Amino acid sequence: MGTQRSAQHLAVVITTMAAVLSCGCASVKAVDTAGSEPGAHATNYEVAITRKAVLPHPARRVFDYVAAEDVLPKVLTGYGPLPAVIGTSGNTGPWDTPGSARIVHLADGTALREAITHYAPPAEFAYRVWDFDHPIIRRLARHGRGEWTFTEADGSTHVTWTYTFTARGAVAVVPLSAVVGWLWRGYMQACLDNVLYHMATAPTAPRNP
C-alpha cells in the first residue's frame, strides 16, 4: 500500500513539474496533514503563485488601500473567464479584525466566502477563501489563502502577494497548476495594475475605520 501510494505521489510530482515548467509561474508542494484535524486528507497538494510590484507610495498608504473593505470591485476587474468582483455582503465583523468573514459576489452571478486571518498594518495581512461557486475553481480547489506583505524602501513600497490553493486531490493538481499559472496570474496582475492606477489618480487612499 505504501509503495503504491509513493508511486502515485511520484507520478503526480513529475507530471506537475512538467506543468509548472510549461507555465513558468505556479509552484506545487505536497503537505502531509494526517492527524492534523478530524476528516483531514492525508496529503494536501498546494498550488501557489506570487506576484510582486513596486508602488511609489508609503507602505501605510498602500496597505490601507489594498486592505480596505470596499476595494475589491475597484481592483478585481476580471481576467479571461475569471469574473470581476461586483460587491460583498454579510460581513460578520470589522474588516480589520481577524475572524471577520463575508460573501464576495462576482459578475457572473457566482460567489465565494472570504475571512480575514491576519491583519498587521502596515506590514502584512492575509485571508482565506472557500465555498467557490465558479465552475472552474470549485472543481479544482477546496480552498485558498492570500498573503500580502509590504516593505517600504526609499519612499516606495515593495508589495508581495502570494495566493495558495489547496487542490481537490492529486488528479486536480495539474489542471489547477495550469489555471493558476495562466489565468490566476493574469487576474492578480490586473489587480496590481489597478491598484497602481487608482492610487496614482486618487487624491487620497481609502482607509479602514
MOKA-V779648 format. One record per residue. PSI is psi as a letter, one per 20 degrees, with the letter a starting at -180 (none if undefined). Layout:
psi->(PSI/PSI)
This chain:
psi->(g/h/g/g/h/g/g/g/g/g/g/g/g/g/g/h/h/g/g/g/h/h/h/k/g/q/q/q/q/p/p/o/j/p/j/h/q/p/j/q/q/h/p/q/p/p/p/q/q/p/q/q/q/p/p/l/q/q/h/h/g/g/g/h/g/h/j/q/h/j/h/g/h/h/h/n/j/r/o/c/i/o/r/q/p/i/r/r/r/k/p/i/r/q/i/j/o/p/h/p/r/r/p/p/p/r/h/j/i/r/r/r/q/q/p/p/i/p/o/m/q/k/h/q/r/r/r/q/q/a/l/p/h/p/h/g/g/h/i/h/p/g/r/r/q/q/p/p/q/p/o/p/p/l/i/r/p/o/p/p/o/p/p/p/q/o/q/m/r/h/i/i/g/g/h/h/h/g/g/g/h/f/g/h/g/h/g/g/g/h/g/h/h/h/g/g/g/h/h/h/i/p/h/q/q/q/q/q/none)
